[in-house]
Amino acid sequence: MKPIWHSLNVSLDQLNESGANTMSAHLGMEFTEIGPDYLRMIMPVNERTRQPYGLLHGGASAALAETVGSVASSLIIDPKKQICVGLDINANHLRGVTDGYVHAIAKPLHIGATTHVWDIRICDDDNKLICISRLTVAVRDKKA
């Protein structure tokens, strides 16, 4: 399979460094794999990501989904000419999780000139599906 990425000269270290001093760093998100047509990330389930009942906060799952999908879009565009921003996200929370890590994988459903649509599946450490999310990203030309 031919990779979908604009450039193959990006490393996991570079992706993780780009998230320094952002919400993703605060929540402990980390990129773990770049495949030919997918991007993976993990996030701990801990005091930063749990809600008062001790379960993973749905907003933390949505933040993980938006992060992995938005960064995946940024790897498809030509960053010298374009930017990409989240346009719409939804998340169906299917199962609670109280500890360990959650693992997100973003795969494209649509890669167009002005929009990208991502399917993001989030599983727990036992590979049980806990959240399904769809992210739409708007692709815009940079202003001159």
C-alpha angles and dihedrals in degrees: 000000000000112000117250094214123113091224131018090202096094125104133200088245090057092048092049092047091052089062095058113129093013135109090264091059091046090053092046098246117167133183111234108172143017113199129181091270106008143058126210132204137173132209129188122241101226144116091306095053105032127095122222094277089060094252127123107276114246089225090057089053090049090049090051091048093048092047097051093042096045093048090048089055090049088057092056100050128071100255092203091062107024147036129201129211135180113266104174137357134182130181132194110202107210106170137014124241126192106184146003120048137311119222122211127195121189120202125175122251093177133009109188135160094261105018139037122195119202132195109211121190118192119197135177126240089278090055091250112150111246103165139016116198136179119203126191115199125195116221114209134180115247113251115250 
